[in-house]
Amino acid sequence: MSHIRLELDPKDIWYAGSARTSLDTVARNAVLLAEQEPEHRDYLERHLRDDGFDVVGAGWNAQALDLIERVSPAVVITAEPELCRRLRAGEPGRTWDRNVLVILLTDPTGDPVDRVRALESGADDVVERHLYLELHARLRALLRRATIGQSDFLEAGDVTVDHRSRQVRVTGLPIHLSTREFELAAKLASEPRRVFTKAELLRDIWGIRSEIRTRTVDSHASRLRRKLEAAGAEQVVVNVWGVGYRLLQ
């Protein structure tokens, strides 16, 4: 059974049945899998590798955060909402990418409201932990959305969206945004004077297709507006009452 044994000093990892490899050589396209249950972690590692992903495994949150900082994975897959929260919030002296894509694994008997809360806390998608085929499809979809079919730069008034660095700038000044705030800004900037309905935004950014009452779009739009305005942008993230949002007045 294929698995990873961490060797934090020296800084390398050991893949069963292969030569020792520096973390830096697998970092760029790695999937960080944080799963405390060894059998399920081994199962996911095996299938993800069979499907062409480089996988770095972690058994607990502190270990996962150390590896996220060192490896800079493309996607983090975890069953721990607390890891997602710590990752998004950041910690003093730590330099991991707080905008890294995160898929949260949930229990199949969990409350649907918990899925919404997971998305609101910063997860990019939520998948039942034993549905590997769905996990694989959603992982591929997230990576496509992040890298394909987007202009490198979008400019709308004083706002610039840089897809390559996943950064938003106002008159050249970079703005710190969460993953969802960045995706909301990018979506609105793609057609800055078009009104995107809340249903569209929930579907395209949060992956929520059912009709569920949530203030997710409104709360993210409000935070995005405040950050852009604080940097000098005026009349942005305009709320069209009863419909949705557009970026520019």
LINZI-V361522 format. One record per backbone hydrogen bond with DSSP energy under -0.5 kcal/mol. NH is the residue of the N-H (numbers start at 1). CO is the residue of the C=O. E is the energy in kcal/mol with one decimal. If there is no record, write none. Layout:
NH,CO,E / NH,CO,E
This chain:
5,14,-1.5 / 6,4,-0.6 / 7,12,-1.1 / 12,7,-1.7 / 12,10,-1.9 / 13,21,-1.7 / 14,5,-1.4 / 15,13,-0.5 / 16,3,-1.5 / 16,14,-0.5 / 18,15,-2.1 / 21,13,-1.6 / 23,11,-0.7 / 25,22,-1.1 / 26,22,-0.5 / 26,23,-1.4 / 27,23,-0.6 / 30,27,-1.4 / 31,54,-3.2 / 32,30,-0.5 / 32,75,-2.6 / 33,31,-0.7 / 33,56,-2.7 / 34,32,-0.7 / 34,77,-3.1 / 35,33,-0.8 / 35,58,-2.2 / 38,36,-0.8 / 41,37,-2.5 / 42,38,-2.9 / 43,39,-2.2 / 44,40,-2.5 / 45,41,-2.8 / 46,42,-2.4 / 47,43,-2.0 / 48,44,-2.9 / 49,45,-2.4 / 50,46,-2.1 / 51,47,-1.4 / 52,49,-2.0 / 53,48,-2.5 / 54,29,-0.7 / 55,53,-0.6 / 56,31,-2.6 / 58,33,-2.4 / 64,60,-2.2 / 65,61,-2.7 / 66,62,-2.0 / 67,63,-2.1 / 68,64,-2.8 / 69,65,-2.1 / 70,66,-1.7 / 71,67,-3.7 / 72,68,-1.7 / 74,30,-2.4 / 75,30,-1.1 / 76,101,-2.8 / 77,32,-3.1 / 78,76,-0.5 / 78,103,-2.4 / 79,34,-1.1 / 81,79,-0.7 / 83,80,-0.7 / 84,80,-1.5 / 85,81,-2.4 / 86,82,-2.5 / 87,83,-2.6 / 88,84,-2.4 / 89,85,-2.4 / 90,86,-1.9 / 94,91,-2.4 / 98,96,-0.8 / 100,97,-1.4 / 101,74,-1.0 / 103,76,-2.9 / 104,102,-0.5 / 104,125,-2.6 / 105,78,-3.1 / 105,103,-0.5 / 106,127,-2.2 / 110,107,-2.1 / 114,111,-1.5 / 115,111,-0.8 / 116,112,-1.5 / 117,113,-2.5 / 118,114,-2.2 / 119,115,-2.0 / 120,116,-2.5 / 121,117,-1.7 / 122,119,-1.1 / 123,118,-2.1 / 124,102,-2.5 / 125,102,-1.2 / 127,104,-2.3 / 129,106,-3.0 / 131,128,-1.9 / 132,130,-1.2 / 135,131,-2.3 / 136,132,-3.1 / 137,133,-2.0 / 138,134,-2.8 / 139,135,-2.5 / 140,136,-2.3 / 141,137,-2.2 / 142,138,-2.5 / 143,139,-2.1 / 144,140,-2.5 / 145,141,-2.6 / 146,142,-1.8 / 147,143,-1.4 / 148,144,-3.1 / 154,161,-2.1 / 156,159,-3.0 / 159,156,-2.2 / 160,169,-2.8 / 161,154,-3.1 / 162,160,-0.6 / 162,167,-3.3 / 163,152,-2.8 / 163,161,-0.7 / 164,152,-0.7 / 166,162,-0.8 / 167,162,-2.2 / 168,175,-0.7 / 169,160,-2.8 / 170,173,-2.4 / 171,158,-2.3 / 171,169,-0.5 / 173,170,-2.3 / 174,172,-0.6 / 175,168,-2.9 / 177,175,-0.6 / 182,178,-2.6 / 183,179,-2.4 / 184,180,-2.5 / 185,181,-2.5 / 186,182,-2.8 / 187,183,-2.4 / 188,184,-2.5 / 189,185,-2.4 / 190,186,-1.2 / 191,187,-0.6 / 191,188,-0.9 / 192,189,-0.7 / 194,191,-1.9 / 196,194,-0.7 / 196,245,-3.2 / 197,195,-0.5 / 198,243,-1.7 / 201,197,-2.3 / 202,198,-2.7 / 203,199,-2.1 / 204,200,-3.1 / 205,201,-2.3 / 206,201,-0.9 / 206,202,-0.7 / 207,202,-0.5 / 207,203,-0.6 / 208,202,-2.3 / 209,207,-0.7 / 212,210,-1.1 / 214,212,-0.6 / 219,215,-2.8 / 220,216,-2.3 / 221,217,-2.8 / 222,218,-2.4 / 223,219,-2.0 / 224,220,-2.7 / 225,221,-2.6 / 226,222,-2.2 / 227,223,-2.1 / 228,224,-2.4 / 229,225,-2.9 / 230,226,-2.2 / 231,227,-1.0 / 232,229,-1.3 / 233,228,-2.3 / 237,247,-1.7 / 238,246,-2.5 / 240,238,-0.7 / 240,244,-2.8 / 241,239,-0.9 / 243,240,-2.4 / 244,240,-1.5 / 245,196,-2.3 / 246,238,-1.8 / 247,192,-0.5 / 248,192,-2.7 / 249,235,-1.0
